[in-house]
Amino acid sequence: MTPWRELPIARRLAAMFAGAALLVFALVGIALYQVLQTQIVRYQHAELETKLRYVAGSVNACELRERWHKVEDKVDSLVSSDRSTKVWAWSDSALFRIGAGAPPVEAARGAADRGMGRLWLADSDAPYRVLAQTIPAKGERPPVRIWVAIDSQPYRAALRSFAFALVALGLGGAALVALLGHWIAQVGLRPLQRLSSDAQRLSPSNLSQRLQPTDLPPELGRVAGAFNGALDRLEAAYTRLEAFNADVAHELRTPLTNLMGQTQVALQRPREAQRLTEVLTSNLEELERMRGIVNDMLFLSRAGQGDIALDRVCVPLAAEVAKTGEFLEYLLEEAGMRLRIDGAADAWIDTSLFRRAMTNLLHNAVQHATPGSEIVVEVRCGEAVPGDCGSGASVAVRNEGKCVEPQHLARMFDRFYRVDEAREHRGERHHGLGLSIVKAIASLHGGNVFANSGEGRTTVGFSLAAP
């Protein structure tokens, strides 16, 4: 037997429709059965009252023994016209009696005056409905107890037939609902089947292909829109990955080409030890560059996957910036630049990652600043509450120099992205991962990066969220 979870949706819906219909039919059938049963009981009671009133009137009108035969004739006429009716009259005097004998006292106890009861007789398969009444003495006639009973077998048979019809109609109706429900479900699921067919035609060779939400119900239209949005993000990520791979290949190709060229030239003929040392030194520089690229790529990959554990401490950010400035003092002196720290704030940070981000920002500022200018590091508390480590903070590095165009500002933090004019600034080669690392470190601290440029000043920085 196929498990429920493996059944097609159309069959599931058909089964649920059938179950719901069967439940509704059962409830309606029970209600109809109860209504019919109540009406039958009321009809039996009304019939008994009519016949009891007829017999009681005849008995009450009889005062003399000589007239009792008229009562017997009326009772015989009533019984002979309706074989399902039985009448008994019982009194202390044998002269005023009707019927072979009174019904059993215990069996007829429920037949109180004007109260309908049940009476089982030996020759009957079903109980009789019975009403009883006592006629007071009058003239020569003593008090007479009258019982009028009707056979309930025909009514019980009618109820059984009605119940059987309800069950048959309910089961047949549920089966019909299941068939119709299966067909309706298949019709309703056709847009989903079409959507599935369109999705199966998607292939990696054509990432621009999308699902067509036209002529789809609103619910499936939203699903198609969400799926297309996921495809858009996937295509963008795939495009970035391809560009990243191309950039990696480009960045690694240059040092590899240099290594191979220098080594091939050195091996063409015997060289002096000094010349070989120069070649090996140059090769070592290229290898260091390659190692830097690989290490930065590995860091970005681990940061993107959240595999870097943070060891946060609450420290003054200005002091950490000053320590980074001391470490890069030689670079600032060589460029004839000054470093000024403006503002103060405390924040929960991983100091080693923070210094790495500041090193990259200061390197970027020195690379693009006007020689002899001042580099300003602005430290701000997230909510202007100095000394509050729980309010977050921001750090921005501002330098004077040529402004960065808006189209470049939007991509400054992309991997391997460099403004063309700055690719070989001052003879230094940079592989374009510094600001990407700053962005990754800011994200690890729950913050973000920002950059703006104008009026001869460029500001690049990042924020730190409160823990």
Secondary structure, 3 states (H helix, E strand, C coil): CCCHHHCCHHHHHHHHHHHHHHHHHHHHHHHHHHHHHHHHHHHHHHHHHHHHHHHHHHHHHCCCHHHHHHHHHHHHHHHHHCCCEEEEEECCCHHHCECCCCCCCCCCCCCCECCCEEECCCCCCCCEEEEEEEECCECCECCEEEEEEEECHHHHHHHHHHHHHHHHHHHHHHHHHHHHHHHHHHHHCHHHHHHHHHHHCCCCCCCCCCCCCCCCCHHHHHHHHHHHHHHHHHHHHHHHHHHHHHHHHHHHHHHHHHHHHHHHHHHCCCCCHHHHHHHHHHHHHHHHHHHHHHHHHHHHHHHHHCCCCCCCEEEEHHHHHHHHHHHCHHHHHHHCCEEEEECCCEEEECHHHHHHHHHHHHHHHHHHCCCCCEEEEEEEECCCCCCCHHHCEEEEEEEECCCCCHHHHCCCCCCCCCCHHHCCHHHCCCCCCHHHHHHHHHHHCCCCEEEEEECCEEEEEEEECCC
